[in-house]
């Protein structure tokens, strides 16, 4: 399922980019009004259709992105830190010297 959503994400990104590039810039001034009112897409021409299509594809792109994030987090909920092996170091505690004759610990030196 994750692969299907990923492929759909790539297709949506490519189609959305093409649709955005097909739209006319808003800075062309009066050139936007030169053209016939008779069009396949209606009186406004293809601009209204392309704007609606861009909105729909953008919404699908966002929904697919959220679904991809959710599915990926659900399947791969492990962190890289979980895979790091912790090397356990054994702490070597030095043994306290014991007098063999009396089994007593030697006294600490006295400060002068």
N, C-alpha and C positions, 0 to 999 in steps of 0.2 A: 504494500500500500504506500509505503514511504517513497519507493521508486516512481510510482505513478504520479504522486503529488509533485515530486521533484521535476519530472519531465513536463508536467502541466505548468509548473512555475516557469520553466525555460521558454516554453511556447508562449505563455501569456506575456512574458517580458519582451519577446521578439515582436509579437503582434501589437502590443501596446506601443512600442517604440515606433513601429511603422505607421500606426494610426496617428500618433502625435505628429510625426514628420509630414504626414499628408495634409494636415490642417494648415490653413493660411495664417500668416502672422497678423497680429492686430495692428501692426505699425505700417501697413501698406497704404493707409489713407483712403482716398477716393477710389483707388483701384479695386477695392472690395465690392463696389457697387456696379462695376462694369460687367455685365453678363446678362444672360437671358433669364427671365423668370420661369421659363418652362424648363423644368428639370425632372429627372427621375425621382429625386428625393423630396420634391415639394417646392413651394414658392421661395423659400430661403436658400435653396440650393443644398449642396452636400454638407455645408458647415453645421447645420443643426443636427443632422444625422451623425456626423463624425464626433460632435461634442457629446451626444448621448452615448455613442459607442465607446468613447474614451472613458466616460464616467462608469459605464457598466464593466468594462475590462479592468479599470482601476480598482473597482470594488471587488471583483473576482480575484485580482492579484493580491489585495490585502487579506482577503479571507483565506486564500490559499497559503499565504505566508504564515498566518496565525495557525492554520491547521498543520503546516509543516513543522513549525516550532513545537506544537503540542505533541505531535506524533513522535518526533525525534526525541523529545525529552522523556516520553513514555517508554520508548524502546531502549534508549541509551541513558539510563539514569545513573550510571556510574561515573565517577570523576576520575581523572588521571591520577589523582592523589591516592585513590583507593587501590590502584594497581602497583604503587611503589612499595617495594619490599623494604621493611624496616630491619636494619641489621641490628641484632641484639648484641650489645657489648656486655660481656661478663665483667663485673667489677671484682677485681681481685683485692680482697681486704688482707692487709698484712697481719700475720699472726703476732700476738703479743708474746714476747719471750717470757718463759716461765722457768723459774729456778727448779732444777730437777730434784734437788734434795728435799725442799720443803713445799713444793708446788705453790709457791707464792709469786705474785706479780712483783717485779722490782719497783721500788719506791721512786717517785719522781724527784728530780734534783731540786734542791732548795735554793731559793734566791737569796743572795747576800745583801 
